[in-house]
Amino acid sequence: MDSFIVLSQNKWLQLKHNLIPYQNPKTAKQCLKAIVLISAEIQSLNSKCQADSFTTTSDEIRFFKKIKPKFVGYLLFYQILYKALVQHPLNCKKRIKKLSKKTTTFSKKNKKWIMLYSTNTSNHDEMYFLRKNNAYNITTTKKVAANNTLFTTLADHKIAQVLAHQKLAKYCNNKTTISTKTITKTSLCWSGSKVALIELIYAIHTTRICNNGKATLKEMMSHFEQNFNIKLGQYARTYLEIRNRKTIERTQFLDKLKQELVKKMNQNDEN
């Protein structure tokens, strides 16, 4: 077996071990750490891949069909998820819906490549996975290691995309299942007034204690709507009404929260 094949397999095993902390990323920061790890390994393989790295065509096909796509597939997965988490850090439902739509669209447009991978068809392996056919490459070579033609074939990136979207679909399914179980077991409903909840959310947002102050008011409103099964409607107008209160304190609900908590503490002190 070619030494480059052995090297790449060992790197893959080590990478999978290093990615264990980021198997179920919940933040963009976790995705970014995974991206850095994977990119480093891909660039390492890229720099070591030479014209004579494979002693047989079967080894070359094996690398570009089975091994390299796993590295790049993971990279693409974390890149897609990173972008989604940046755009929707709090709104998990919206994020999963968008990602699911993305995987569905990819599946419809790439049935040929999905079939080739899932059935392990080898009829066109020499055309798709040997570097000598790069001159016929009509696909778009992505920027990952794109500067080295010795590290690119006609279809290895397509297979990587298939793997990435399969992993993405699995991620979405797991999140949907967890979300459904959570709603079933711990469903909470806001039984107070909408005005009170909006007052509370504005207070939390103003203190900038969510996502290091980067959470938007819209994201927070959406988060509370989902988790407390309530529609808050035109919250900006409600906030204006709160500001314009004349006969009662403007922070009526927040004052009540403080009053009730202090009362509870005093009762506990007496017991």
VOTORTI-588854 format. One line per 5 residues: number of its first residue (from 1); their letters; for each residue x, y, z of N, C-alpha, C, CB. Coordinates in steps of 0.02 Angstrom, whole numbers, plus 50000, padded with zeros to 5 digits. Glycine has a CB too. Layout:
# residues N
NUM = A = X,Y,Z,X,Y,Z,X,Y,Z,X,Y,Z | ...
END
This chain:
# residues 271
1 = MDSFI = 50042,49940,50000,50000,50000,50000,50044,50062,50000,49952,50000,50062 | 50024,50112,49961,50064,50172,49955,50069,50209,50021,50034,50218,49901 | 50129,50238,50035,50140,50273,50098,50095,50335,50105,50213,50293,50104 | 50079,50367,50049,50036,50426,50052,49966,50406,50073,50034,50462,49984 | 49944,50348,50052,49879,50322,50074,49879,50310,50149,49861,50256,50036
6 = VLSQN = 49933,50279,50173,49939,50266,50245,49939,50331,50284,50004,50226,50260 | 49978,50380,50260,49981,50445,50292,49912,50478,50296,50030,50491,50254 | 49877,50477,50241,49811,50510,50239,49761,50475,50284,49784,50512,50168 | 49764,50408,50288,49719,50371,50332,49733,50386,50405,49724,50296,50318 | 49797,50389,50422,49816,50406,50491,49794,50476,50510,49892,50398,50500
11 = KWLQL = 49802,50522,50463,49781,50591,50475,49705,50594,50485,49802,50636,50416 | 49669,50554,50447,49596,50554,50454,49575,50529,50523,49564,50511,50399 | 49606,50475,50546,49590,50447,50612,49606,50498,50667,49628,50382,50623 | 49663,50531,50660,49683,50581,50710,49636,50641,50709,49755,50604,50698 | 49616,50661,50649,49570,50718,50643,49503,50702,50674,49561,50736,50569
16 = KHNLI = 49476,50643,50662,49412,50624,50692,49416,50626,50768,49391,50554,50669 | 49472,50605,50795,49482,50608,50868,49484,50680,50892,49548,50571,50888 | 49518,50723,50855,49524,50793,50875,49458,50831,50869,49577,50828,50833 | 49413,50805,50827,49349,50839,50816,49294,50816,50864,49326,50826,50745 | 49310,50770,50908,49260,50744,50955,49226,50801,50995,49292,50695,51004
21 = PYQNP = 49263,50851,51019,49230,50905,51057,49182,50947,51015,49283,50951,51087 | 49186,50940,50949,49144,50982,50905,49095,50940,50864,49189,51023,50859 | 49080,50879,50887,49035,50835,50851,48965,50864,50846,49032,50767,50883 | 48944,50899,50898,48877,50929,50898,48884,51003,50914,48831,50893,50949 | 48911,51042,50867,48925,51113,50881,48862,51153,50895,48962,51143,50823
26 = KTAKQ = 48865,51194,50947,48808,51236,50965,48821,51310,50951,48791,51226,51038 | 48884,51326,50939,48902,51396,50927,48946,51402,50865,48938,51426,50988 | 48947,51462,50837,48990,51476,50779,49063,51468,50798,48976,51547,50751 | 49080,51485,50859,49149,51479,50882,49174,51407,50880,49156,51507,50953 | 49131,51360,50899,49149,51289,50897,49160,51266,50825,49095,51246,50930
31 = CLKAI = 49118,51290,50780,49126,51273,50709,49192,51300,50682,49067,51301,50668 | 49208,51360,50702,49269,51392,50679,49331,51353,50701,49273,51464,50704 | 49329,51328,50762,49385,51288,50787,49393,51224,50746,49375,51271,50862 | 49336,51193,50729,49338,51133,50688,49364,51148,50618,49267,51102,50683 | 49344,51204,50590,49366,51226,50524,49442,51234,50523,49332,51291,50503
36 = VLISA = 49469,51264,50575,49542,51274,50579,49578,51207,50580,49559,51316,50642 | 49553,51160,50620,49585,51094,50625,49584,51057,50558,49549,51051,50678 | 49526,51057,50526,49519,51021,50462,49560,51053,50407,49445,51018,50441 | 49558,51119,50403,49596,51156,50352,49670,51141,50357,49583,51231,50358 | 49695,51137,50418,49766,51123,50428,49785,51054,50401,49784,51127,50503
41 = EIQSL = 49742,51004,50412,49756,50937,50388,49752,50933,50312,49707,50886,50420 | 49703,50968,50283,49696,50968,50210,49757,51001,50178,49632,51004,50189 | 49779,51057,50206,49837,51091,50179,49900,51049,50186,49846,51159,50213 | 49903,51011,50240,49961,50967,50250,49963,50912,50196,49958,50934,50320 | 49905,50882,50183,49902,50832,50130,49916,50863,50062,49832,50798,50130
46 = NSKCQ = 49889,50922,50052,49899,50958,49989,49974,50969,49975,49862,51026,49990 | 50010,50989,50026,50082,51003,50017,50123,50940,50006,50108,51040,50078 | 50097,50883,50029,50134,50820,50022,50114,50781,49960,50122,50777,50084 | 50059,50800,49928,50035,50762,49870,50076,50780,49808,49960,50777,49858 | 50113,50731,49782,50156,50742,49724,50132,50699,49665,50229,50726,49741
51 = ADSFT = 50164,50709,49609,50145,50670,49549,50155,50595,49559,50187,50694,49488 | 50206,50577,49600,50221,50507,49610,50197,50481,49679,50296,50495,49604 | 50147,50514,49708,50123,50494,49774,50087,50427,49773,50076,50547,49802 | 50063,50406,49714,50026,50344,49709,50061,50297,49661,49953,50357,49686 | 50073,50235,49683,50108,50186,49642,50062,50153,49592,50142,50134,49685
56 = TTSDE = 49997,50153,49605,49949,50123,49560,49889,50170,49549,49924,50054,49587 | 49854,50160,49494,49795,50201,49481,49739,50185,49531,49769,50189,49409 | 49737,50124,49555,49686,50105,49604,49696,50143,49669,49687,50029,49617 | 49759,50154,49689,49773,50194,49749,49752,50267,49739,49848,50190,49767 | 49767,50293,49680,49748,50362,49665,49673,50371,49666,49777,50384,49597
61 = IRFFK = 49638,50325,49635,49565,50327,49634,49538,50321,49705,49535,50271,49590 | 49567,50276,49743,49545,50267,49812,49551,50331,49853,49584,50210,49845 | 49607,50365,49845,49618,50426,49884,49568,50480,49865,49689,50452,49873 | 49560,50492,49801,49517,50547,49779,49443,50531,49781,49537,50568,49710 | 49426,50468,49785,49356,50448,49789,49333,50436,49861,49343,50385,49748
66 = KIKPK = 49378,50409,49902,49358,50386,49969,49390,50426,50027,49376,50314,49977 | 49450,50450,50018,49486,50480,50075,49482,50556,50076,49558,50458,50074 | 49507,50587,50023,49506,50661,50023,49435,50690,50032,49535,50686,49957 | 49383,50661,49999,49316,50689,50008,49292,50690,50081,49267,50650,49967 | 49317,50644,50122,49297,50645,50193,49323,50707,50228,49322,50581,50228
71 = FVGYL = 49386,50725,50214,49415,50785,50243,49376,50847,50220,49489,50792,50224 | 49368,50853,50155,49336,50913,50127,49261,50914,50144,49345,50915,50051 | 49231,50855,50147,49160,50851,50166,49148,50878,50236,49135,50780,50161 | 49191,50860,50282,49185,50886,50351,49196,50962,50351,49237,50852,50397 | 49245,50985,50312,49259,51057,50309,49198,51095,50283,49320,51071,50264
76 = LFYQI = 49168,51070,50230,49109,51103,50201,49051,51103,50251,49088,51069,50136 | 49042,51048,50286,48989,51043,50336,48996,51097,50389,48989,50974,50370 | 49055,51103,50417,49066,51153,50470,49062,51225,50443,49134,51142,50504 | 49083,51235,50380,49078,51301,50350,49005,51322,50341,49114,51303,50282 | 48964,51276,50317,48893,51290,50308,48859,51304,50375,48857,51232,50272
81 = LYKAL = 48875,51262,50424,48845,51269,50490,48869,51333,50525,48861,51208,50534 | 48931,51350,50514,48958,51412,50543,48918,51472,50518,49033,51421,50524 | 48906,51475,50454,48869,51530,50424,48798,51533,50453,48867,51524,50348 | 48767,51475,50460,48698,51472,50487,48695,51495,50559,48671,51401,50481 | 48745,51476,50599,48746,51495,50669,48760,51570,50678,48799,51455,50707
86 = VQHPL = 48799,51598,50633,48812,51670,50635,48748,51709,50618,48869,51690,50586 | 48711,51684,50569,48650,51717,50547,48593,51709,50596,48629,51692,50479 | 48588,51649,50627,48532,51635,50672,48558,51601,50736,48480,51590,50638 | 48595,51637,50778,48625,51607,50838,48574,51583,50890,48670,51656,50871 | 48516,51615,50894,48466,51596,50944,48407,51559,50915,48442,51658,50980
91 = NCKKR = 48389,51575,50853,48330,51546,50822,48346,51479,50791,48301,51594,50769 | 48346,51427,50832,48364,51360,50809,48314,51334,50757,48366,51311,50868 | 48251,51347,50767,48199,51323,50722,48209,51351,50652,48129,51342,50748 | 48221,51416,50648,48232,51449,50584,48296,51424,50551,48234,51525,50592 | 48348,51413,50592,48412,51389,50566,48405,51319,50536,48465,51389,50622
96 = IKKLS = 48371,51275,50572,48362,51207,50548,48319,51205,50485,48331,51163,50602 | 48269,51247,50483,48225,51251,50424,48265,51272,50362,48167,51300,50436 | 48308,51320,50371,48349,51345,50316,48400,51293,50293,48386,51410,50337 | 48431,51258,50341,48479,51206,50324,48446,51147,50290,48517,51184,50387 | 48387,51128,50314,48350,51072,50284,48332,51088,50211,48286,51057,50324
101 = KKTTT = 48312,51150,50200,48296,51171,50131,48357,51167,50087,48267,51243,50131 | 48414,51185,50115,48477,51183,50078,48495,51111,50058,48535,51214,50120 | 48487,51064,50104,48503,50994,50089,48455,50965,50037,48501,50951,50153 | 48391,50985,50042,48341,50961,49994,48357,50986,49924,48271,50984,50015 | 48374,51050,49919,48391,51080,49854,48453,51046,49824,48404,51155,49862
106 = FSKKN = 48503,51033,49866,48563,51000,49842,48547,50930,49816,48616,50995,49899 | 48506,50893,49852,48488,50825,49833,48453,50824,49765,48443,50793,49885 | 48410,50872,49753,48373,50875,49690,48419,50890,49631,48318,50928,49693 | 48470,50932,49643,48514,50953,49589,48573,50906,49578,48540,51022,49604 | 48585,50860,49624,48645,50818,49620,48629,50744,49627,48694,50839,49673
111 = KKWIM = 48574,50722,49598,48554,50652,49603,48608,50605,49574,48488,50641,49567 | 48639,50628,49520,48690,50587,49487,48747,50570,49534,48717,50624,49425 | 48772,50622,49570,48829,50612,49614,48810,50574,49678,48860,50678,49632 | 48750,50586,49701,48726,50549,49760,48720,50475,49743,48658,50577,49784 | 48693,50460,49684,48686,50391,49662,48755,50359,49653,48647,50387,49596
116 = LYSTN = 48801,50395,49624,48869,50369,49613,48901,50350,49679,48912,50419,49576 | 48893,50393,49730,48923,50380,49795,48888,50323,49832,48923,50443,49837 | 48821,50326,49834,48783,50277,49873,48787,50207,49845,48711,50299,49878 | 48793,50200,49779,48796,50134,49748,48868,50110,49737,48759,50134,49681 | 48916,50155,49751,48987,50139,49742,49003,50118,49671,49008,50084,49791
121 = TSNHD = 48969,50150,49623,48981,50135,49553,49053,50152,49534,48932,50175,49508 | 49084,50107,49495,49154,50117,49477,49165,50124,49401,49195,50060,49503 | 49111,50126,49363,49117,50128,49290,49158,50187,49264,49048,50130,49259 | 49152,50244,49298,49186,50304,49274,49241,50328,49322,49135,50360,49264 | 49265,50283,49363,49315,50302,49413,49377,50334,49383,49335,50241,49454
126 = EMYFL = 49402,50305,49328,49463,50332,49298,49453,50403,49272,49487,50286,49241 | 49395,50417,49245,49380,50484,49220,49373,50533,49278,49317,50484,49178 | 49337,50512,49330,49320,50558,49384,49375,50567,49436,49259,50533,49418 | 49415,50515,49448,49460,50517,49505,49534,50507,49489,49440,50465,49554 | 49554,50518,49427,49625,50519,49409,49644,50590,49388,49640,50468,49352
131 = RKNNA = 49700,50613,49413,49720,50683,49402,49737,50698,49329,49780,50699,49445 | 49753,50648,49290,49770,50660,49220,49711,50686,49180,49796,50595,49188 | 49651,50680,49208,49591,50704,49173,49569,50773,49195,49534,50655,49183 | 49612,50808,49232,49595,50875,49255,49582,50923,49197,49651,50903,49298 | 49612,50910,49139,49602,50954,49081,49529,50955,49059,49647,50932,49023
136 = YNITT = 49492,50902,49078,49422,50898,49059,49376,50920,49115,49405,50827,49037 | 49405,50949,49166,49366,50969,49225,49320,51028,49209,49412,50986,49284 | 49255,51014,49207,49207,51067,49192,49171,51090,49255,49156,51044,49141 | 49189,51061,49312,49160,51082,49375,49201,51139,49404,49155,51024,49425 | 49172,51174,49451,49207,51229,49483,49250,51203,49540,49157,51282,49509
141 = TKKVA = 49314,51213,49535,49359,51192,49589,49357,51242,49645,49431,51183,49562 | 49340,51220,49704,49335,51266,49760,49404,51284,49786,49293,51234,49817 | 49406,51335,49828,49470,51363,49848,49510,51319,49895,49459,51429,49879 | 49479,51265,49922,49517,51222,49966,49569,51183,49924,49471,51173,50005 | 49631,51201,49933,49687,51169,49898,49681,51174,49823,49692,51096,49919
146 = ANNTL = 49645,51225,49798,49634,51231,49726,49697,51251,49688,49579,51281,49713 | 49748,51274,49725,49809,51297,49692,49854,51239,49672,49846,51344,49738 | 49837,51178,49688,49879,51120,49672,49840,51072,49629,49903,51085,49737 | 49855,51070,49564,49819,51026,49519,49834,50953,49533,49836,51042,49446 | 49888,50940,49570,49905,50871,49588,49861,50847,49646,49978,50866,49607
151 = FTTLA = 49821,50891,49674,49778,50874,49731,49704,50880,49712,49794,50920,49791 | 49690,50881,49647,49622,50891,49623,49605,50844,49566,49613,50964,49602 | 49543,50819,49566,49518,50779,49510,49451,50807,49489,49512,50704,49530 | 49423,50776,49438,49360,50799,49410,49303,50799,49461,49341,50757,49351 | 49301,50748,49504,49241,50739,49545,49251,50733,49620,49206,50679,49522
156 = DHKIA = 49312,50738,49645,49321,50728,49717,49284,50781,49758,49396,50729,49735 | 49280,50842,49732,49244,50895,49769,49169,50882,49769,49259,50964,49738 | 49144,50854,49715,49072,50837,49713,49055,50784,49765,49052,50813,49643 | 49098,50735,49771,49086,50683,49822,49090,50714,49892,49138,50626,49815 | 49136,50760,49901,49141,50795,49966,49077,50833,49981,49202,50844,49966
161 = QVLAH = 49048,50864,49931,48984,50900,49940,48928,50852,49960,48965,50938,49876 | 48928,50794,49928,48878,50743,49946,48885,50724,50019,48885,50680,49901 | 48946,50710,50042,48959,50692,50111,48939,50748,50159,49032,50673,50121 | 48955,50809,50140,48939,50867,50182,48864,50874,50192,48968,50931,50152 | 48826,50867,50138,48754,50875,50143,48720,50816,50177,48724,50886,50073
166 = QKLAK = 48750,50757,50171,48725,50700,50209,48734,50712,50284,48760,50635,50188 | 48791,50738,50302,48805,50753,50372,48760,50810,50396,48880,50773,50382 | 48747,50857,50353,48704,50913,50369,48632,50890,50380,48706,50966,50313 | 48609,50844,50338,48541,50816,50345,48534,50778,50410,48525,50770,50285 | 48586,50741,50429,48585,50704,50492,48583,50752,50551,48647,50658,50497
171 = YCNNK = 48622,50806,50546,48622,50858,50598,48553,50887,50607,48673,50914,50581 | 48520,50903,50551,48453,50933,50554,48402,50885,50584,48430,50954,50484 | 48406,50821,50564,48360,50771,50590,48368,50762,50665,48371,50704,50555 | 48431,50761,50688,48444,50754,50760,48417,50814,50798,48518,50747,50773 | 48428,50874,50772,48404,50935,50804,48328,50937,50807,48431,50996,50768
176 = TTIST = 48296,50915,50753,48223,50914,50751,48195,50865,50802,48198,50896,50680 | 48227,50806,50807,48205,50755,50855,48213,50780,50926,48245,50690,50845 | 48270,50810,50941,48283,50837,51008,48233,50892,51024,48355,50863,51014 | 48221,50935,50976,48175,50991,50986,48105,50966,51000,48174,51037,50924 | 48083,50915,50963,48017,50886,50973,48010,50856,51042,48001,50834,50919
181 = KTITK = 48061,50818,51063,48060,50787,51129,48059,50840,51184,48121,50741,51139 | 48097,50893,51174,48101,50946,51224,48034,50980,51232,48154,50998,51205 | 48001,50994,51176,47936,51027,51178,47885,50982,51212,47912,51045,51108 | 47889,50917,51198,47841,50870,51228,47850,50864,51303,47849,50801,51196 | 47912,50863,51326,47926,50850,51397,47925,50914,51439,47992,50816,51404
186 = TSLCW = 47949,50969,51411,47958,51029,51453,47925,51091,51422,48032,51042,51464 | 47868,51081,51391,47834,51138,51359,47811,51188,51411,47775,51113,51317 | 47831,51251,51402,47812,51304,51447,47770,51356,51409,47874,51337,51479 | 47721,51384,51443,47679,51436,51413,47682,51498,51458,47606,51412,51404 | 47689,51555,51427,47688,51618,51464,47616,51633,51482,47720,51676,51423
191 = SGSKV = 47601,51634,51546,47532,51646,51568,47521,51718,51592,47514,51598,51624 | 47574,51759,51589,47566,51829,51605,47547,51868,51543,47631,51857,51636 | 47549,51933,51548,47530,51975,51491,47588,51981,51441,47508,52045,51514 | 47571,51993,51378,47623,52005,51327,47665,52066,51345,47590,52013,51258 | 47631,52116,51371,47666,52178,51388,47721,52165,51440,47616,52230,51415
196 = ALIEL = 47705,52123,51489,47753,52107,51542,47814,52071,51513,47721,52064,51596 | 47802,52023,51468,47857,51986,51438,47900,52031,51395,47831,51927,51397 | 47869,52075,51356,47906,52121,51314,47949,52167,51357,47858,52163,51270 | 47922,52189,51413,47960,52231,51460,48022,52194,51485,47916,52253,51520 | 48013,52130,51502,48067,52088,51526,48121,52079,51473,48041,52020,51550
201 = IYAIH = 48100,52064,51411,48148,52052,51357,48188,52114,51341,48111,52028,51294 | 48155,52171,51340,48191,52233,51328,48244,52245,51382,48141,52293,51326 | 48226,52228,51444,48274,52237,51499,48334,52191,51491,48239,52223,51567 | 48322,52128,51472,48376,52081,51462,48420,52103,51404,48349,52010,51448 | 48388,52125,51350,48426,52147,51291,48469,52208,51307,48378,52164,51234
206 = TTRIC = 48442,52253,51347,48478,52314,51365,48541,52300,51405,48432,52361,51404 | 48538,52247,51446,48596,52230,51488,48651,52195,51447,48575,52185,51545 | 48636,52175,51385,48685,52144,51340,48718,52082,51370,48739,52196,51321 | 48677,52039,51399,48704,51979,51432,48693,51916,51390,48673,51970,51500 | 48667,51922,51330,48657,51864,51286,48706,51867,51227,48584,51861,51260
211 = NNGKA = 48742,51812,51217,48791,51808,51163,48842,51866,51166,48756,51809,51095 | 48863,51881,51226,48912,51935,51236,48889,52002,51207,48979,51916,51205 | 48824,52013,51212,48796,52076,51189,48781,52079,51114,48841,52131,51206 | 48792,52023,51079,48783,52023,51006,48714,52001,50985,48835,51979,50974 | 48674,51974,51031,48606,51951,51014,48563,52011,50998,48575,51910,51072
216 = TLKEM = 48528,52008,50942,48484,52064,50923,48417,52058,50960,48473,52065,50847 | 48382,52114,50963,48317,52114,50995,48268,52068,50959,48288,52186,50998 | 48272,52067,50894,48228,52024,50854,48241,51950,50869,48239,52037,50779 | 48304,51931,50875,48322,51862,50890,48295,51843,50959,48398,51852,50887 | 48301,51888,51007,48278,51873,51075,48202,51867,51078,48303,51927,51123
221 = MSHFE = 48168,51911,51042,48095,51906,51040,48073,51839,51011,48065,51965,50999 | 48106,51820,50957,48090,51756,50924,48104,51697,50970,48130,51749,50859 | 48159,51701,51007,48178,51647,51054,48125,51639,51108,48246,51662,51086 | 48103,51694,51137,48052,51691,51190,47985,51668,51162,48045,51759,51224 | 47969,51689,51102,47906,51668,51071,47905,51592,51063,47897,51701,51002
226 = QNFNI = 47960,51563,51040,47964,51491,51030,47962,51453,51095,48028,51474,50992 | 47999,51476,51145,48005,51439,51207,47947,51448,51255,48068,51458,51241 | 47909,51501,51246,47851,51513,51290,47785,51510,51253,47858,51580,51324 | 47788,51486,51190,47726,51476,51150,47681,51537,51151,47688,51416,51177 | 47708,51592,51129,47669,51655,51129,47691,51697,51070,47680,51693,51196
231 = KLGQY = 47644,51735,51042,47659,51782,50989,47660,51852,51018,47606,51776,50931 | 47715,51886,51010,47723,51952,51041,47703,52010,50996,47794,51961,51063 | 47691,51994,50932,47665,52045,50887,47711,52105,50878,47599,52069,50911 | 47682,52164,50876,47720,52226,50864,47751,52250,50930,47674,52281,50834 | 47805,52217,50948,47836,52231,51014,47865,52302,51019,47890,52181,51028
236 = ARTYL = 47886,52330,50962,47913,52399,50964,47859,52449,50984,47942,52418,50895 | 47798,52437,50959,47742,52481,50978,47725,52472,51052,47680,52466,50934 | 47727,52409,51075,47713,52396,51146,47765,52431,51190,47712,52321,51160 | 47828,52428,51168,47882,52461,51206,47870,52536,51210,47950,52447,51174 | 47846,52565,51156,47830,52637,51155,47776,52653,51206,47809,52660,51085
241 = EIRNR = 47726,52608,51210,47672,52618,51258,47699,52613,51330,47616,52566,51247 | 47746,52567,51341,47777,52561,51407,47814,52625,51425,47826,52500,51409 | 47850,52651,51378,47887,52714,51389,47841,52772,51406,47930,52731,51328 | 47782,52771,51376,47735,52827,51384,47688,52820,51444,47694,52835,51322 | 47700,52770,51487,47657,52761,51545,47659,52824,51589,47679,52699,51586
246 = KTIER = 47600,52843,51612,47595,52903,51653,47569,52888,51724,47549,52954,51620 | 47517,52845,51727,47485,52833,51791,47518,52778,51832,47412,52815,51780 | 47560,52737,51800,47595,52683,51835,47669,52688,51819,47567,52613,51815 | 47709,52651,51858,47782,52651,51846,47797,52621,51777,47818,52610,51901 | 47845,52649,51743,47861,52625,51676,47887,52553,51677,47912,52671,51642
251 = TQFLD = 47923,52535,51731,47949,52467,51737,47906,52427,51786,48024,52467,51760 | 47843,52427,51775,47795,52396,51822,47810,52322,51834,47724,52403,51794 | 47822,52284,51781,47833,52212,51789,47900,52198,51822,47829,52178,51721 | 47951,52234,51802,48017,52224,51832,48017,52242,51906,48070,52267,51795 | 47979,52294,51923,47973,52314,51993,47938,52259,52033,47934,52380,52000
256 = KLKQE = 47888,52229,52001,47850,52175,52034,47895,52114,52045,47788,52155,51992 | 47936,52098,51995,47983,52042,52002,48029,52052,52062,48025,52033,51938 | 48057,52112,52067,48102,52127,52123,48065,52123,52189,48133,52197,52114 | 48004,52151,52190,47964,52151,52252,47949,52080,52275,47899,52190,52241 | 47928,52037,52229,47910,51968,52246,47971,51928,52268,47876,51934,52187
261 = LVKKM = 48028,51939,52235,48089,51903,52254,48113,51923,52323,48144,51915,52202 | 48112,51988,52337,48133,52012,52403,48086,51984,52456,48133,52089,52405 | 48021,51983,52441,47972,51956,52487,47986,51883,52502,47901,51964,52459 | 48002,51844,52450,48018,51774,52458,48080,51764,52501,48028,51741,52389 | 48131,51805,52489,48193,51800,52528,48180,51815,52601,48245,51848,52500
266 = NQNDE = 48140,51866,52614,48124,51884,52683,48086,51828,52719,48082,51948,52685 | 48041,51796,52683,48003,51740,52712,48050,51682,52728,47948,51716,52663 | 48097,51669,52683,48145,51615,52695,48191,51631,52754,48188,51603,52633 | 48207,51694,52762,48249,51715,52818,48214,51704,52885,48269,51789,52811 | 48149,51711,52885,48110,51704,52947,48100,51632,52967,48042,51738,52939
271 = N = 48104,51586,52918,48093,51515,52932,48156,51479,52956,48065,51479,52870
END
